[in-house]
Structure formats: C-alpha cells, structure tokens
Amino acid sequence: MNISATILAAGSSKRMGNINKLLLLYEGKSLISIACDTLINSKIKPILVITGFEHKKITNSLPKAIDSVIYNDNWSEGISTSINLGISSLPDMIDGNMIVLADMPLIKVETINKLREAFVKHNGEKIIYADYLGRQANPVIFPKKYFDDIQSLKGDTGCKKIINQNKINSLGIAIDSSEVIFDCDTEEDYSNLIKK
C-alpha cells in the first residue's frame, strides 16, 4: 500500500512574532528539518513539503532526501491552500496521504509507523489519526477516497472537518505521549521545547 506524506511548512508564524518558527533550532537542527528527517526515517514515501513564507530559507533547510518541494504562492490565504496543493500533487498510485504539521518536532518515527500500520491493517479504508488520552491529535492519514472532500476546503481550515463528518469511518490510534499534541506556535512553546 502506497502512503505518502505532505508536510505543511508554508505559514508565516504570526504568533511567534518576527521569527520563522520552522527555522528555530532544537538539538542543533531546524524544526522543519526535524519533521522531514522523522518522515524520511519512517516507512512513508513519497514525502512532499509545501512551502510559502520565506520559501528559499525553508528550502535551504530541507534534507536532500525529500522527494518534492512545492511552493504555494497562495499560502497567505490559509492552510487549506497548502493541503489542497499537496493532495493535487500526489502521484495517482497513492492510497493514502499523511498530513504532517512541520512545527511538531517531538513526533517519533515509531509513531509515524504505528499510524501507517493501522492504515494498512484496515486496507486503506479508514481515516487514521493519533489519539492522545481521547483527544484527536496529529498526524492524520486520509484514504484516497477523501481527497476530493479535502480539496473542497477553503481558507484557514484544516482537515478536522473531514474527520468530524466521517466519524464512523475514522479511527484514533492511542499514542501514550504528548508528542502528538505539542506544537511550537509561540515563544512560550519554544521555551517549553528547549526545557524538554
């Protein structure tokens, strides 16, 4: 079964002030490169990175093993534009796509592969998401049959709506770690990350 990943890395980090959060360092590596390396070391392929704000700086920070870097010239119109661009850029033979937020540096390779294995186990029919203590978290794998629905999203809207509309066909996989809910949006988040 062919499962791809789309890493969303186009936003302007408004809540971080004048800093591009994806270029901040954690354990000597930028947050965007950490997200990429995690996927590269997993069983997910191909890996697409959607850029926008500070495209050149982000691109220069990406590992060479990334399969495709796609610039979203509509990035300022919201996250849905990056998701749509990623989905529309996938090869035809893809059975499912994992949506990955680039500002979640603590997610482990084992977590990525656990979600992938659940997707395969259910024959690529179910939306698979990380579940932390009953809370829907990230990343999420969407079967191909939902790609058209995803591409109908507008503005600064992620894919939670698709999950909510298809709860009977969605499955949360228990992840006993806050890695799947921790993102780095603010200076306080980054400070907490450094302390971990």
C-alpha positions, 0 to 999 in steps of 0.5 A, spaced: 500 500 500 502 506 497 502 512 503 505 518 502 506 524 506 505 532 505 508 536 510 505 543 511 511 548 512 508 554 508 505 559 514 508 565 516 508 564 524 504 570 526 504 568 533 511 567 534 512 574 532 518 576 527 521 569 527 520 563 522 518 558 527 520 552 522 527 555 522 528 555 530 533 550 532 532 544 537 538 539 538 542 543 533 537 542 527 531 546 524 524 544 526 522 543 519 528 539 518 526 535 524 519 533 521 522 531 514 528 527 517 522 523 522 518 522 515 524 520 511 526 515 517 519 512 517 516 507 512 512 513 508 514 515 501 513 519 497 514 525 502 512 532 499 513 539 503 509 545 501 512 551 502 510 559 502 513 564 507 520 565 506 520 559 501 528 559 499 530 559 507 525 553 508 528 550 502 535 551 504 533 547 510 530 541 507 534 534 507 536 532 500 532 526 501 525 529 500 522 527 494 518 534 492 518 541 494 512 545 492 511 552 493 504 555 494 504 562 492 497 562 495 499 560 502 497 567 505 490 565 504 490 559 509 492 552 510 487 549 506 491 552 500 497 548 502 493 541 503 489 542 497 496 543 493 499 537 496 493 532 495 493 535 487 500 533 487 500 526 489 502 521 484 495 517 482 498 510 485 497 513 492 492 510 497 493 514 502 496 521 504 499 523 511 498 530 513 504 532 517 504 539 521 512 541 520 512 545 527 511 538 531 518 536 532 517 531 538 513 526 533 517 519 533 518 515 527 515 509 531 509 513 531 509 515 524 509 507 523 504 505 528 499 510 524 501 507 517 500 500 520 493 501 522 492 504 515 494 498 512 491 493 517 484 496 515 486 496 507 486 503 506 479 504 508 479 508 514 481 515 516 487 514 521 489 519 526 493 519 533 489 519 539 492 522 545 488 520 552 481 521 547 483 527 544 484 527 536 491 529 535 496 529 529 498 526 524 492 524 520 492 519 514 486 520 509 484 514 504 484 516 497 477 516 497 477 523 501 481 527 497 476 530 493 472 532 500 479 535 502 480 539 496 473 542 497 476 546 503 477 553 503 481 558 507 484 557 514 481 550 515 484 544 516 482 537 515 478 536 522 472 537 518 473 531 514 474 527 520 468 530 524 463 528 518 466 521 517 466 519 524 464 512 523 469 511 518 475 514 522 479 511 527 484 514 533 490 510 534 492 511 542 499 514 542 501 514 550 505 521 549 504 528 548 508 528 542 502 528 538 499 534 541 505 539 542 506 544 537 511 550 537 506 556 535 509 561 540 515 563 544 512 560 550 512 553 546 519 554 544 521 555 551 517 549 553 521 545 547 528 547 549 526 545 557 524 538 554 
